[in-house]
């Protein structure tokens, strides 16, 4: 643990120098995954004007698109198409041309009368550790974990999770109350150790591996499960999004079906810091963004979590909540958003930061808009309108 913390401190100093030095210049793109295709919003270093590129694969549902930060040219995009079914597309030129993966994620065949599983769609993509170029992870619906060692060309099942004898109990047999199916998401690779992994499942909860996925254990103590007969359970939770801070990897933030939480290792008990949010707003939502240079600074987009769960902004008035002290206090950020009658919300993958100075924040809405802030959330403007429903937004630095 001491070695990890020393490495994290060194990385923090190095990271600040690199990010600050490269903050002003260079092209930027937002990868926008929607219900009806994939779009790219491109801009220069000033981030004042944006050009829409797309749709790519019009009509196909895209759940996630991510650029590989290790080479800044490879993009993987997870899609469910009408003719190919669930697949992954790869671009090696920043999104200009695409090829389908030769072997997308799929559960291995089951012999005899054992329960059969089939991938409905790939929901989440995560680049591997900096020391493992070409390694990627994918999370699917139903809940499955897959790994590629060749940049997303072929994918293999991570047997330590998918074939674990506890899989059916952890996942509720791959079924839950999520409206569009169960999900594996928030696959996190510890920047200090490529074998240290986290993942989250809706439903199932948060799980941790210390051996590159060969074995797993639940990490859900302190999380409420108000929707279950027993609210204090080891697994069966519904995390919406989990992030690990790159400069302080022992800190994790979680937006859950039952509130907003923080975990500081070596503790294994999550703290509900969402109780500090404004009571009229509540602490229910989907996405989380942590400031890449400040472990205490975090943002989320609350939604109406009343008894009917309409999945809209609270009272039709969108806002972002920001904390600068790790969730102890929160403030509203809404300048530029509609003041009323804006009944959209933001899905778990549709809120992103660009890492520049000052930090840019971007969110995509269920009504097909992209909103951006060049001043770390103090003010917002609409960058694109009339897109299909937005499932995911990620920021990509282009060469």
C-alpha positions as CSV (number, residue, x, y, z in Angstrom):
1,X,0.0,0.0,0.0
2,X,2.9,2.4,0.8
3,X,4.4,1.7,-2.7
4,X,1.0,2.5,-4.3
5,X,0.7,5.8,-2.5
6,X,4.2,6.8,-3.4
7,X,3.5,6.0,-7.0
8,X,0.3,7.9,-6.9
9,X,2.0,11.0,-5.5
10,X,4.6,10.8,-8.3
11,X,1.9,10.4,-10.9
12,X,0.0,13.4,-9.4
13,X,3.1,15.7,-9.9
14,X,3.8,14.4,-13.3
15,X,0.1,14.6,-14.3
16,X,-0.3,18.2,-13.3
17,X,2.8,19.2,-15.3
18,X,1.7,17.4,-18.4
19,X,-1.9,18.6,-18.3
20,X,-1.1,22.2,-17.5
21,X,1.6,22.3,-20.2
22,X,-0.8,20.8,-22.9
23,X,-3.9,22.7,-21.8
24,X,-4.1,25.3,-24.5
25,X,-3.9,24.0,-28.1
26,X,-4.7,20.8,-29.8
27,X,-7.9,19.6,-31.3
28,X,-10.7,18.1,-29.3
29,X,-13.7,15.9,-30.1
30,X,-16.7,14.8,-28.2
31,X,-17.8,11.3,-29.0
32,X,-21.6,11.2,-28.8
33,X,-23.3,7.8,-28.7
34,X,-27.0,8.0,-29.4
35,X,-30.0,5.8,-29.9
36,X,-29.8,6.3,-33.6
37,X,-26.1,6.5,-34.5
38,X,-22.7,7.9,-33.5
39,X,-21.8,11.6,-33.8
40,X,-18.6,13.5,-33.3
41,X,-18.5,17.2,-32.2
42,X,-15.1,18.6,-33.3
43,X,-13.5,21.9,-32.1
44,X,-10.1,23.5,-31.9
45,X,-8.1,24.4,-28.7
46,X,-10.2,27.5,-28.0
47,X,-13.5,25.4,-27.7
48,X,-15.6,28.3,-28.9
49,X,-17.1,26.8,-32.1
50,X,-18.1,23.2,-32.8
51,X,-18.6,21.2,-36.0
52,X,-21.0,18.2,-36.0
53,X,-19.7,15.1,-37.8
54,X,-22.1,12.3,-38.5
55,X,-24.2,10.4,-38.1
56,X,-22.1,7.4,-38.5
57,X,-24.1,4.1,-38.7
58,X,-27.4,5.9,-38.8
59,X,-30.2,3.9,-37.1
60,X,-27.9,1.7,-35.0
61,X,-27.9,2.1,-31.2
62,X,-24.6,3.2,-29.7
63,X,-24.1,2.8,-26.0
64,X,-20.5,4.0,-25.6
65,X,-17.6,5.3,-27.6
66,X,-14.1,5.9,-26.2
67,X,-10.7,7.1,-27.6
68,X,-7.6,5.3,-26.4
69,X,-5.6,7.8,-24.4
70,X,-2.5,5.7,-24.9
71,X,-2.2,6.4,-28.7
72,X,-4.8,9.2,-29.2
73,X,-6.1,7.7,-32.4
74,X,-7.9,4.5,-31.7
75,X,-11.6,4.8,-31.0
76,X,-13.8,1.9,-30.0
77,X,-17.6,2.2,-30.2
78,X,-20.1,-0.3,-28.8
79,X,-23.2,-0.7,-31.0
80,X,-26.3,-2.8,-31.4
81,X,-27.1,-2.8,-35.1
82,X,-30.2,-4.1,-37.0
83,X,-28.2,-6.5,-39.2
84,X,-25.1,-7.4,-37.3
85,X,-26.6,-7.5,-33.8
86,X,-24.3,-6.5,-30.9
87,X,-20.8,-5.6,-32.1
88,X,-17.9,-3.2,-31.6
89,X,-16.6,-0.8,-34.3
90,X,-13.0,0.3,-34.4
91,X,-11.4,3.5,-35.9
92,X,-7.7,4.0,-36.2
93,X,-7.9,7.5,-37.7
94,X,-9.8,9.5,-35.1
95,X,-13.3,8.5,-36.3
96,X,-13.0,9.0,-40.1
97,X,-13.2,5.3,-41.1
98,X,-14.5,2.3,-39.2
99,X,-14.1,-1.5,-39.2
100,X,-16.1,-4.1,-37.2
101,X,-14.3,-6.2,-34.6
102,X,-13.6,-9.7,-35.9
103,X,-14.8,-11.3,-32.8
104,X,-17.0,-9.1,-30.6
105,X,-17.8,-10.0,-26.9
106,X,-19.9,-13.2,-26.6
107,X,-20.5,-15.6,-23.8
108,X,-18.9,-19.0,-24.4
109,X,-21.2,-21.9,-25.3
110,X,-22.7,-23.9,-22.5
111,X,-22.6,-27.7,-22.7
112,X,-25.6,-29.8,-21.9
113,X,-28.7,-28.3,-20.1
114,X,-26.8,-25.5,-18.4
115,X,-28.4,-22.0,-18.5
116,X,-27.7,-20.2,-21.7
117,X,-26.5,-16.5,-21.9
118,X,-26.3,-14.3,-25.0
119,X,-24.9,-10.8,-25.2
120,X,-27.7,-8.3,-26.0
121,X,-25.4,-5.4,-26.3
122,X,-22.0,-4.1,-25.2
123,X,-22.7,-1.3,-22.7
124,X,-19.3,-0.1,-21.5
125,X,-15.7,0.2,-22.8
126,X,-12.5,0.9,-20.8
127,X,-8.9,1.2,-22.1
128,X,-6.5,-1.0,-20.1
129,X,-3.5,0.1,-18.1
130,X,-0.8,2.3,-19.6
131,X,1.6,-0.6,-19.3
132,X,-0.6,-2.8,-21.4
133,X,-1.1,-1.2,-24.9
134,X,-3.8,-2.9,-26.8
135,X,-5.7,-4.1,-23.8
136,X,-9.4,-3.1,-23.4
137,X,-12.3,-4.2,-21.2
138,X,-15.9,-4.4,-22.1
139,X,-19.1,-4.7,-20.0
140,X,-22.2,-6.2,-21.5
141,X,-25.9,-6.7,-21.0
142,X,-26.6,-9.2,-19.4
143,X,-23.7,-8.6,-17.0
144,X,-20.5,-10.0,-18.6
145,X,-16.9,-8.9,-18.5
146,X,-14.7,-9.3,-21.6
147,X,-11.1,-8.4,-22.5
148,X,-9.2,-7.7,-25.7
149,X,-5.5,-7.9,-26.0
150,X,-5.3,-6.6,-29.6
151,X,-6.9,-3.2,-29.6
152,X,-10.5,-4.5,-29.8
153,X,-10.1,-6.7,-32.8
154,X,-11.0,-9.9,-30.8
155,X,-12.6,-10.3,-27.4
156,X,-12.4,-13.1,-24.8
157,X,-14.6,-13.8,-21.9
158,X,-13.0,-13.1,-18.4
159,X,-13.7,-16.5,-16.9
160,X,-13.0,-15.4,-13.4
161,X,-16.2,-13.4,-13.5
162,X,-18.4,-14.8,-16.2
163,X,-17.9,-18.4,-15.2
164,X,-17.8,-17.7,-11.5
165,X,-20.1,-20.1,-9.6
166,X,-21.6,-17.0,-7.9
167,X,-22.5,-15.2,-11.2
168,X,-26.2,-16.1,-11.1
169,X,-26.5,-15.0,-7.5
170,X,-24.5,-11.8,-7.9
171,X,-26.5,-10.8,-11.0
172,X,-29.9,-12.1,-10.0
173,X,-29.5,-14.5,-12.9
174,X,-28.8,-11.5,-15.2
175,X,-32.2,-10.0,-14.7
176,X,-33.3,-6.8,-12.8
177,X,-35.7,-4.0,-13.0
178,X,-33.6,-1.7,-15.2
179,X,-35.9,-0.6,-18.0
180,X,-33.6,-1.5,-20.9
181,X,-31.9,-4.5,-19.4
182,X,-29.2,-5.3,-16.9
183,X,-25.8,-3.7,-17.3
184,X,-22.1,-4.1,-16.5
185,X,-20.5,-0.7,-16.3
186,X,-17.8,1.4,-14.6
187,X,-14.9,-1.0,-15.3
188,X,-12.0,0.7,-13.5
189,X,-8.3,-0.1,-13.9
190,X,-6.1,1.1,-11.0
191,X,-3.4,3.4,-12.5
192,X,-0.9,1.9,-10.0
193,X,-1.6,-1.7,-10.7
194,X,-3.1,-3.3,-13.9
195,X,-4.2,-6.3,-11.9
196,X,-6.4,-4.2,-9.5
197,X,-9.8,-3.8,-11.1
198,X,-13.3,-2.6,-10.1
199,X,-16.6,-3.1,-11.8
200,X,-20.2,-2.2,-11.2
201,X,-23.5,-3.9,-12.1
202,X,-27.0,-2.7,-12.4
203,X,-28.0,-4.8,-10.7
204,X,-25.5,-6.5,-8.5
205,X,-23.3,-3.9,-7.0
206,X,-19.6,-3.0,-7.0
207,X,-17.0,-5.7,-7.1
208,X,-13.2,-5.8,-6.8
209,X,-10.4,-8.0,-8.1
210,X,-6.8,-8.0,-7.1
211,X,-5.6,-10.6,-9.7
212,X,-6.6,-9.2,-13.1
213,X,-10.1,-10.6,-12.9
214,X,-9.3,-14.2,-11.8
215,X,-11.4,-13.7,-8.6
216,X,-13.8,-11.1,-7.4
217,X,-15.4,-10.0,-4.1
218,X,-18.3,-7.6,-3.4
219,X,-17.5,-4.0,-2.2
220,X,-20.9,-2.7,-1.1
221,X,-20.8,-2.1,2.6
222,X,-22.6,1.1,3.6
223,X,-24.7,1.3,0.5
224,X,-28.5,1.4,1.0
225,X,-30.7,-1.0,-0.9
226,X,-34.1,0.5,-0.2
227,X,-35.8,-1.5,-3.0
228,X,-34.9,-4.9,-1.5
229,X,-36.7,-6.7,1.4
230,X,-33.4,-6.4,3.4
231,X,-31.7,-3.1,2.7
232,X,-28.4,-4.3,4.2
233,X,-27.1,-6.9,1.8
234,X,-23.7,-8.0,0.5
235,X,-24.7,-7.8,-3.2
236,X,-27.8,-7.0,-5.2
237,X,-27.3,-3.2,-5.3
238,X,-27.9,-0.9,-8.2
239,X,-24.9,1.4,-8.7
240,X,-25.5,3.9,-11.5
241,X,-21.9,5.1,-12.0
242,X,-18.6,4.7,-10.2
243,X,-15.4,6.7,-10.8
244,X,-11.9,6.3,-9.4
245,X,-9.7,9.4,-9.1
246,X,-6.6,9.0,-11.3
247,X,-4.3,10.9,-8.8
248,X,-5.8,9.4,-5.7
249,X,-6.9,5.9,-6.7
250,X,-7.9,5.0,-3.2
251,X,-10.9,7.4,-3.6
252,X,-14.0,6.3,-5.4
253,X,-17.3,8.2,-5.9
254,X,-20.6,6.4,-6.7
255,X,-23.9,7.6,-7.9
256,X,-26.4,4.9,-6.8
257,X,-30.1,4.2,-7.1
258,X,-30.1,5.0,-3.4
259,X,-27.9,8.1,-3.2
260,X,-24.5,9.5,-3.8
261,X,-21.5,7.9,-2.0
262,X,-17.7,8.3,-1.4
263,X,-15.3,5.6,-0.4
264,X,-11.7,6.3,0.8
265,X,-9.6,3.1,1.1
266,X,-8.5,1.3,3.1
267,X,-12.0,1.7,4.5
268,X,-14.5,-0.7,2.9
269,X,-17.6,1.3,4.0
270,X,-19.1,3.8,1.6
271,X,-20.3,7.1,3.1
272,X,-23.5,8.7,1.8
273,X,-22.2,12.2,1.2
274,X,-25.4,12.8,-0.9
275,X,-27.2,13.5,2.4
276,X,-25.4,16.9,2.2
277,X,-27.1,17.8,-1.1
278,X,-30.1,20.2,-1.1
279,X,-33.1,18.4,0.3
280,X,-35.4,19.9,-2.4
281,X,-33.1,18.3,-5.1
282,X,-32.1,15.0,-3.4
283,X,-29.1,12.8,-4.3
284,X,-30.6,10.6,-7.0
285,X,-29.1,10.6,-10.5
286,X,-26.9,8.7,-12.9
287,X,-23.6,10.3,-13.9
288,X,-20.5,11.3,-11.9
289,X,-17.5,13.4,-13.1
290,X,-14.4,13.9,-10.9
291,X,-11.9,16.7,-11.6
292,X,-8.8,15.0,-13.0
293,X,-6.5,17.3,-11.0
294,X,-8.4,17.7,-7.7
295,X,-9.7,14.6,-5.9
296,X,-12.0,16.7,-3.7
297,X,-13.9,18.2,-6.6
298,X,-16.8,16.3,-8.2
299,X,-19.9,16.9,-10.2
300,X,-23.2,15.1,-10.7
301,X,-26.5,15.8,-12.5
302,X,-29.5,15.2,-10.1
303,X,-32.8,13.9,-11.4
304,X,-36.3,13.6,-10.0
305,X,-36.1,10.6,-7.7
306,X,-39.6,10.9,-6.2
307,X,-41.8,7.8,-5.8
308,X,-42.8,7.6,-9.4
309,X,-39.2,8.0,-10.7
310,X,-40.0,10.1,-13.8
311,X,-36.3,10.3,-14.8
312,X,-36.4,14.0,-15.6
313,X,-34.8,17.1,-14.2
314,X,-36.2,18.1,-10.8
315,X,-39.2,20.3,-11.5
316,X,-38.2,20.7,-15.1
317,X,-35.3,22.9,-14.0
318,X,-31.9,21.2,-15.0
319,X,-28.9,21.8,-12.8
320,X,-25.5,20.3,-12.0
321,X,-24.3,19.9,-8.4
322,X,-20.7,20.5,-7.6
323,X,-18.7,19.7,-4.5
324,X,-15.2,21.1,-3.8
325,X,-14.7,19.2,-0.5
326,X,-15.3,15.6,-1.4
327,X,-19.1,15.8,-0.9
328,X,-19.2,17.6,2.4
329,X,-20.9,20.6,0.8
330,X,-22.6,21.2,-2.6
331,X,-23.5,24.1,-4.7
332,X,-25.9,24.5,-7.7
333,X,-24.6,25.2,-11.2
334,X,-27.3,26.1,-13.7
335,X,-26.4,29.4,-15.4
336,X,-27.3,29.0,-19.1
337,X,-29.6,26.1,-18.7
338,X,-33.3,26.5,-19.3
339,X,-35.0,28.1,-16.3
340,X,-38.1,25.9,-16.6
341,X,-40.0,23.3,-18.6
342,X,-36.9,21.3,-19.6
343,X,-37.8,17.8,-18.8
344,X,-34.6,16.0,-19.7
345,X,-32.0,14.2,-17.7
346,X,-28.5,12.8,-18.3
347,X,-27.6,9.1,-18.5
348,X,-24.7,7.6,-16.6
349,X,-22.2,7.8,-19.5
350,X,-23.3,11.1,-20.9
351,X,-21.3,13.5,-18.6
352,X,-17.6,14.1,-19.3
353,X,-14.6,16.4,-18.8
354,X,-11.9,17.2,-21.2
355,X,-9.0,17.6,-18.8
356,X,-7.9,21.0,-20.1
357,X,-7.2,24.3,-18.2
358,X,-9.8,25.5,-17.3
359,X,-11.6,22.2,-17.3
360,X,-14.3,21.7,-19.9
361,X,-17.5,19.9,-18.9
362,X,-20.0,18.3,-21.4
363,X,-23.3,16.6,-21.0
364,X,-25.7,15.0,-23.4
365,X,-29.5,14.9,-22.7
366,X,-32.3,12.5,-23.2
367,X,-33.8,15.1,-25.4
368,X,-30.9,15.1,-27.8
369,X,-28.9,18.2,-26.8
370,X,-25.2,18.6,-26.0
371,X,-24.4,21.2,-23.4
372,X,-20.8,22.4,-22.6
373,X,-19.0,24.6,-20.1
374,X,-15.5,26.1,-20.7
375,X,-15.3,27.4,-17.1
376,X,-15.7,24.2,-15.0
377,X,-19.4,24.4,-14.8
378,X,-19.9,28.0,-13.9
379,X,-21.9,28.7,-17.1
380,X,-23.3,26.5,-19.8
381,X,-24.2,26.8,-23.5
382,X,-25.9,24.4,-25.9
383,X,-23.4,23.0,-28.5
384,X,-25.8,20.9,-30.5
385,X,-29.6,20.3,-30.7
386,X,-32.0,17.9,-32.2
387,X,-29.9,14.8,-32.0
388,X,-31.4,11.4,-31.1
389,X,-31.5,10.5,-27.4
390,X,-27.9,10.7,-26.1
391,X,-26.6,7.6,-24.4
392,X,-22.9,8.6,-23.9
393,X,-20.5,11.5,-24.2
394,X,-16.7,11.2,-23.9
395,X,-14.0,13.8,-24.6
396,X,-11.1,12.9,-26.9
397,X,-7.9,14.8,-27.5
398,X,-7.0,14.5,-31.2
399,X,-3.4,14.4,-32.5
